[in-house]
Amino acid sequence: MRVTICAVGRLRAGPEKVLIDDYAARFDRTGRSLGLGPLTLIDVEDRKGGGMTGEAVLLQKAVPQSARVIALDERGKLMSSPDFAATLARFRDDGTSDLAFLIGGADGLDPGLRAGADLSLSLGQMVWPHMLARVMLCEQLYRAAAILAGTPYHRA
């Protein structure tokens, strides 16, 4: 199952990019034998200033055709890491070939885009800068693959 993160804003060189690249490589390495990956990150940028609506159009274009969609949203479902791993496995086992995660810009995701997602997921009740949300999502994807592979990375 290919995994794509579609996010508003450009990821520039810096500590966030280093962490994202590291966790993405770990996910790809660990997930390959589990039928997970590769992980692709797609940045979209609304240069015309269309706000959430404009961002939604760009995000929809970035989502692979026929992908199941998970919207990251503070009002979404809270999950433990093992529950998140089980959710990924369930999508994979149900025959999902592409899974896309959506991360909005400063104002979040367009309500219509959120409503059309297969799942709305929260990284916690606090609001996170979208660059840190990318890092946290990449780490959780790697953690999920590690849980499914039975490695000792997740010790809880």
C-alpha positions in Angstrom: 0.0 0.0 0.0 1.6 3.2 -1.2 1.4 6.1 1.3 1.3 9.7 0.4 1.4 12.8 2.7 -0.2 15.8 0.9 0.5 18.9 2.9 0.1 22.7 2.5 3.3 24.7 2.5 6.8 24.1 1.3 9.2 21.9 3.3 12.5 23.7 3.3 15.9 22.5 4.5 16.2 22.4 8.2 15.7 20.2 11.2 12.1 19.2 10.3 13.2 18.0 6.8 16.0 16.0 8.4 13.6 14.3 10.7 11.0 13.7 8.0 13.6 12.2 5.6 14.9 9.9 8.4 11.5 8.6 9.5 10.3 8.2 5.8 13.4 6.1 5.1 12.8 4.0 8.2 9.2 3.5 7.2 10.1 2.5 3.7 12.7 0.1 5.0 10.5 -1.5 7.7 7.3 -1.4 5.8 8.5 -2.9 2.5 8.2 -6.5 3.7 4.8 -5.7 5.2 3.3 -4.3 2.0 3.5 -0.8 3.3 5.2 2.0 1.3 6.8 3.7 -0.3 6.1 6.9 1.4 5.8 10.0 -0.8 5.5 13.6 0.4 3.8 16.1 -1.8 3.8 19.8 -0.9 1.2 22.2 -2.3 1.3 25.9 -2.1 -1.7 28.2 -2.7 0.1 31.1 -4.5 -3.2 32.8 -5.4 -4.2 33.2 -1.8 -7.5 31.2 -2.1 -7.4 30.2 1.6 -8.8 26.9 2.7 -10.9 26.5 -0.4 -7.9 27.1 -2.7 -5.8 24.8 -0.6 -8.5 22.1 -0.8 -8.4 22.2 -4.6 -4.7 21.8 -4.6 -4.7 19.0 -2.0 -7.4 17.1 -4.0 -5.3 17.3 -7.1 -2.3 15.9 -5.1 -4.2 12.8 -3.8 -3.5 9.7 -5.9 -6.5 8.5 -7.9 -8.7 6.1 -5.9 -6.7 6.6 -2.7 -8.4 6.3 0.7 -8.0 9.6 2.5 -7.1 10.4 6.1 -7.5 14.0 7.1 -5.4 15.3 10.0 -7.6 17.5 12.1 -7.6 18.5 15.8 -11.3 17.4 15.9 -10.5 14.0 14.5 -10.3 10.6 16.2 -7.6 10.1 18.8 -5.7 6.8 18.5 -3.0 5.1 20.4 0.0 4.0 18.3 -1.0 0.3 18.3 -4.5 1.4 17.2 -3.0 3.5 14.4 -0.9 0.5 13.3 -4.0 -1.7 13.3 -5.8 0.9 11.2 -3.0 0.9 8.6 -3.0 -2.9 8.5 -6.8 -2.9 8.1 -6.6 -0.5 5.1 -3.9 -2.6 3.6 -5.6 -5.9 4.2 -8.9 -4.5 2.7 -7.0 -4.1 -0.6 -6.3 -0.3 -0.4 -3.5 0.3 -2.9 -3.0 4.0 -2.0 -3.5 5.8 1.2 -3.2 9.6 1.4 -2.9 11.8 4.5 -3.9 15.4 4.2 -2.3 18.2 6.3 -3.9 21.7 6.0 -2.3 25.1 6.2 -2.5 27.6 9.0 -6.3 27.6 9.0 -6.6 23.8 8.8 -8.5 21.8 6.2 -11.5 22.9 4.3 -14.7 21.5 5.9 -15.8 19.8 2.7 -12.4 18.1 2.3 -12.6 16.9 5.9 -16.1 15.6 5.5 -15.1 13.7 2.4 -12.2 11.9 4.1 -12.4 8.2 5.0 -11.1 9.0 8.4 -10.3 12.2 10.4 -7.3 11.7 12.7 -6.1 13.9 15.5 -2.5 14.0 16.7 -3.9 15.4 20.0 -6.0 18.2 21.3 -3.2 20.7 20.9 -2.8 22.5 17.6 0.6 21.8 15.9 2.4 23.8 13.3 2.0 21.9 10.0 5.7 21.3 9.6 5.8 19.6 13.0 2.6 17.7 12.2 4.5 16.2 9.2 7.3 15.1 11.4 4.9 13.6 14.0 3.0 11.8 11.2 6.1 10.4 9.6 7.3 9.1 13.0 3.9 7.5 13.7 4.0 5.8 10.3 7.4 4.4 11.1 6.2 3.4 14.6 3.2 1.7 13.1 5.4 -0.3 10.7 7.7 -1.2 13.6 4.7 -2.4 15.6 3.4 -4.5 12.7 6.9 -5.9 12.2 7.3 -6.8 15.8 10.4 -4.8 16.4 11.3 -3.4 19.8 11.0 0.3 18.7 7.6 0.7 20.3 8.0 -0.3 23.9 4.6 0.6 25.4 
